[in-house]
Amino acid sequence: MTQNALRDLIELPDQGITLSDGTRLSARIWRPADAEADPVPAILEYLPYRKRDGTCARDALTHPWFAERDYAAVRVDIRGNGDSEGVMEDEYSPQELADAVEVIDWLAAQPWCSGKVGMMGISWGGFNGLQVAALAPDPLKAVITLCSTADRFADDIHYKGGCLLNENLGWGATMWSYSSRAPDPALRPDDWRDLWLQRLEAEPFLPDLWLRHQRRDAYWRHGSVCEDFSSIKAKVLALGGWGDGYKNTVPWLVEALPGAKGIVGPWVHKYPHFAVPEPRIGFLQEALRWWDHWLKGEDTGVEADPDYRAYLMDGVRPATWYENRPGRWIAEPEGATAHLESQRLHLTDAGLTATPGALDRKVSAPLDCGADAGEYCAIWLGPELPGDQRADDALSACFDSGPLEAPMDLVGAPRITLKLSSDRPQAQVAVRLNHIHPDGASTRITYGVLNLSHRESAADPRPLTPGETEEISFTLDHIAYRVPEGHRLRIAVSDAYWPLIWPSPERTCLSLSGGHVDLPQRPTQGGDEWTFAPPTGADPWQVEQLRAPSHLRRREVDMGTGRVSLVIEDDFGQVRDADHGLVSGHVARESWSIHPDDPTSAEGRCHWTDVLEREGISLRTEAHCSMTSDSTHFHLAARMEAYENDTLIFERDLTESIERDHM
């Protein structure tokens, strides 16, 4: 079968897969119509994000395209979500992964399947693809993972560098909303309401669970494939984006997994065939080469591809959104970046210098330092990227280089070392590497944060001894970025980074007495070292737009109290599916506020509204949650309301106080 001979398809919108405990999962399957006579490999995407309405836009572009080219493309709703039965316990739970293994075995046994299976997914589906691969089910031969992590504790939305990310509440609120939605009544006419009420009653409020594990314990080691990379036998293609929160996984996997390949573009948290900023790539064609080789045994040349292909972004002026990033594709034949040489620059009283020098600098930033950090994980296509860093730089200790004598290609993960002391036992540090333009504009290149109690171990944190100088080191996020000749570098150090991370329990003052940064560099070259096919896809999802989407972010300062707030409003619009008629719409609201002088004033609030409608049925959930803290505890509150035809049919309230554990 040649690639040009596209096969006729059938689509199964609600294929039941009954697990060993009797739970029925719902799958949407696209496969060749004659696959029982000519079996094909299966490609599984396994998510809680609702195939009936949540992921339809990207599913339409992606799965039929593979199915026309000799694959069965399978989208399964995880237990307790979408149109699947049961209840969800947690993200990446042992139950979720065991269910996935059963699904893979079921797929391999179907008469239309060749017996070989691949897993593909972005974010949650990228995570569990790696985690299931670590369980090594026999039919699973290849994985394509996008925007994922190998370390659930320190490189996800929870505890970056041991610091509590505010995304721990923000994404927890998102899942509080997502998992509250009802099955489509058209698919489950007899029991959709019972399933919905069961789901609402049992649904976990995940921030409560996550806050009970503030160190890297067995809870986080589960599902962190970095614990044992050798357990992954399937061949892995990993992709990511410089605008995403998961910048470190692709080079890590390339260095750790035999036969793995990696691609990193300029993108936010999206599939590369429709991602922004552009340039996009022909992701589907790259994926097909991977599947054809590892699932069919065809020689497509993927093993000869460079191990690591990354988009080297030109240094540009700061902006909270880019439609396009100029740059070029670079290619490393073997390994990712570990082999590249680094240049060491020193933090001194004179700035960022080539030789060591004296340093005596205090760091005690107002607690709203970090206002221009952007989102931890840019995903909703609003103004989510880091803006001009000058305001945050003014609140930080800054160390500038002289003008560069030649362009500098930074490729890899810079490493910062600081000699410091703290006046409090619990403190944190944020370090930004910025590109300083001739007029003073400041573009964030990359950054890192560290909970100083985790300086030696995230599993066994130890408080600082006030006044005692220690040397600490940590890495900033991976990046590929060209700083132009004549421009400068800046290292900016602060002890607060709000609203990205939750503040320490007390105001702190760090004393810097030495430090350096190691900058991984690659020899500057000219044009593209690799070219990709242009992006393509199947026909887009057909909908009737009932309300257009909009995205707003604004900063507010209460001139009376001095309280500073970031207000986020993401209206995802409302549409009617042109095929089956389901109406869906969603609005998310977040507020993050703090007084610059009081860490116990920090507050996060989230509120999601979700609507489903069809033929006389109108369903809505209102999912609220909030977090505050004092010097000893975090305080959580959550409320769920469910409405049928505007009548309240379910309500649930939760409140919890959880002791701070070296946070």
PyMOL commands that set and color helices and strands:
alter all, ss='L'
color gray80, all
select helices_A, chain A and resi 56-67+94-109+124-135+160-162+167-178+192-202+206-210+218-221+225-227+229-231+249-256+283-296+302-304+390-394+452-454
alter helices_A, ss='H'
color red, helices_A
select strands_A, chain A and resi 9-18+24-32+40-47+72-77+113-122+140-146+235-241+261-265+308-314+327-332+342-348+351-353+361-363+397-400+408-412+415-422+428-436+442-451+470-475+479-483+488-494+510-520+543-547+550-557+564-577+583-595+598-614+617-629+633-644+647-659
alter strands_A, ss='S'
color yellow, strands_A
deselect
rebuild
show_as cartoon
